[in-house]
Amino acid sequence: MSLLTLPNELLFCIATLLLPSVQDVDSVAKASKILYAIANPILYHRQIFHQDSAALIWAAQHGKADPCNRLLQEGANPNTHDLQHRTPLSWAARNGHTEVSTILLCAGTIDPNAPDAHLQTPLAWAAGHGQPSPFTVFDSLRPTTTTDAMHSKAGDYLAIVKLLLSAKGIQPDCRTERGETPLMAAAGAGAEDVVEELLRTGKVEANGKDKFGQTPLLAAALNGHLGVVQRLLAVEGVDADARSQCGETPLLAAARTGQARIVKLLLAIPTIEPDQEPNFGSRALLTAVEAGYTDVVEALLTHEKVDPSLPSKHGITALASAAQLGRTHIVRLLLAKGSDPDRKDRKGMTPLMLAAERGHVEAVELLLSTGRVHTDFDLTKMNRSSIFAPSKLNEDVVRVFDDYKSRYRGGSSLDS
């Protein structure tokens, strides 16, 4: 006798009571359209009541709107969560699934602020375009299944942010474990439209700091998001020079990562102090010199508050660093701004000595051309302890020195 000849009620009892596993019921559902209509609801019920609605998390994660709708209709818990405490809404927001997010938010009893194990909310995921903010050090892995999240458009995330902000009871300034807000996540991701939406609520703090003292403005400056920086600077009362716990400011962050346009924008603000030195590392000018960001150096040198000769806490000047690294164009810029070409560091080394030690011929020639450097030192007896020093003196450097000394009595143009 064929199963299909049995009454539907009897088939339902067989699938419900006699088949030992979900796999068996699934096999029956695939046999025919009639058996599918009978067995499929059973599969949904078993999943909901015996597997804690885990299928709803899968549907939300992958953007499967129809299964998501059906699961909710069959009584799935919209606030269920996985081992990382991520809810279906968290997954839908993280992966940019607008339709699924809409379905879930219409589920009545859903909590739009439900945090995961690291207190990351659906709004924070969507605001940061599906990734933790650039500062986050935990759980930065993408979903391990499809590339849905990678290919979602920014517009999908903006739509989800708007949906969440319209949800009853939403908290737009909710903080993660690390103290980050959705505004900081959006600023770090360069999501200008999302930043605008969050600011429009009037319920977010533009100067809010995470546990390390970093602000949304610093996040945007660090990652080179000029539009976001401009929008945040337009907020009344925003602190453009706010220091993090390690002493970094938005200007320092922009200089450290070579964001010349943002550096220029920040330098135009009267309250900016461009020569601030962080607790660790160097001030903006020296940082840009060390990294070789010539355009940032040029921008900083145009500011009246920048002292090109100011040494670091270790006694290193921008000119000494540029000479040691052989950055000839930057050496020229610093000399044009009046940097002392003969200033000694704590070890008694001048920019000329440092350039000669490293074998930077062009930098040596440029420093000698100022006529304001002492050359009465023995090239062969300089401090050779540096692990970066060449194993032997550059022959071209020796030649340049010999030619120069032959033109000046006493080996120094300062004495001629």
Secondary structure, DSSP 8 states (H G I E B T S, - for coil): --GGGS-HHHHHHIIIII--SHHHHHHHHTT-HHHHHHHHHHHHHHHHHHSTTHHHHHHHHHT-HHHHHHHHHTT--TT---TT---HHHHHHHTT-HHHHHHHHTSSS--TT---TT---HHHHHHTTTS--TT--S-----SS-SHHHH--HHHHHHHHHHHHTSTT--TT---TTS--HHHHHHHHT-HHHHHHHHHTT-S-TT---TT---HHHHHHHTT-HHHHHHHHTSTT--TT---TTS--HHHHHHHTT-HHHHHHHHTSTT--TT---SSS--HHHHHHHHT-HHHHHHHHTSTT--TT---TTS--HHHHHHHHT-HHHHHHHHHTT--TT---TTS--HHHHHHHHT-HHHHHHHHTTT--B--S-GGGS----TTS-SS--HHHHHHHHHHHHHSGGGBGGG-
